[in-house]
Amino acid sequence: GEQVRDILHADDVAGAVVHLLSCGEDLPPVINVARGEGITVRRIAGLAAEQLGAYRLLRFGTIARRPGEADRRVGGVQRIRDLGWEPTLTIEETVRKATDEVSLAGAEPQGEK
């Protein structure tokens, strides 16, 4: 769970795409849509588990990391920031909104049967 990842909610991704479409045709050929900020997988899972009341189900270290898995994946966001886009949701709001959507869909947390 110590791997660091850059997460965005789909609403922020969609907002970034809409923003980029409004910028016209003179865009760089590659633009990362990312937060540009890392958070550990452990923290993401902890926030989600807390929201879902499933913290006791977390078992970090019981599954080996995949061979070649990156320790850190955080997007470079200078280009999209220069174009005036920022995510609207914090990391905590991103996780909360995602877990709310899972709950509304009637899905049970893994292992809760």
N, C-alpha and C positions, 0 to 999 in steps of 0.2 A: 503493500500500500504506500510505499514511499515514492513511487513514480509520480512525476509532476505532469499535469495535463492542463490544457487551456480549454475551457468549456464555454459554450454559448447556448442559450435556449434557441429553439427554432424561430421564435418570434424576432429575436435580434438578428438572426441570419437573414430572415425575410426582409427585415427593415434595412439591412445593409444592402441587399440586392436592389431594393426599391430606390434607395439613396444613390447607388451607383448608376442605375438606369436614368436617374434625373440629372446626372453630371454631364451628359452629352457623350459624344463619340471619341473625344480626345483623352482616353484613359490609358494608363500604363498597361502593357500586355498581361501582366500578372499582378493580382491584388489579393492578399490574404484577407479572408473574413475571419477574424479571431478577436479575442479579448486582449491578447498581448500580455496576459498575466497568468501565472501558473498557480495551481493548487494541487496538493497531493491527492492521490486516489483515495487514500485513507480518510481525508477530510471530506471529500465529496460523498463517499459512502456513509460516513458518520452523519453528515447533515441529512442525507436522504433517510437513513435508518431512524434517526431521531424523529423526523417528520412522520414516518410511517409506523412508529412504535415498534420497530423491529431491530433495535440496536443489539439485542442479545444474539441475533443471528449472524453477526459479523464474525468471521474467523480468519483474520489476516495471517498469512504465512502457511496456511494449510495446503495451498496449491502453489507449486513452484512457478516462478516467473517464466514466461516464454523465452526460448533462446533468441537472443538478439533484440529483445524488447528495449526500447529507448528509456533511459532514466528520466529524460525531460523532453517534452514536446510543447513548445509555446510558440505561437505564431508571431512573426514579425509584422507589425501593424502600422509602420510609419506611413506607407502609401495611403491606406484607407483613412488614417487620421488626418493626413494632409488634405484629403478630399472632404473633410468635415464630418466624418461619421464616428460615433462612439456607441458602445452598447448601452441600452436603456436599463437593463437589469443588472443588479450586483450578482456576484457569485451565489450568495445566499438566496437571493430572490429567484435566480435561475433554477437552483435545486428545488426550492419550495414549489415553484410553479410546475416543474416537471413531476414532482411527487403528488401534487394536487391532481394533476391530469391523470396519473396512474390510478389514484384513488377514485376519481370520478368515473373512470372507465370500468371500475369494478374489479380491477386486477388485485390479486393478493400478492404481498411480498413473497419472494422465493422462500420456500420452506414453511410457509404458514398455511398448512392444509388441515 
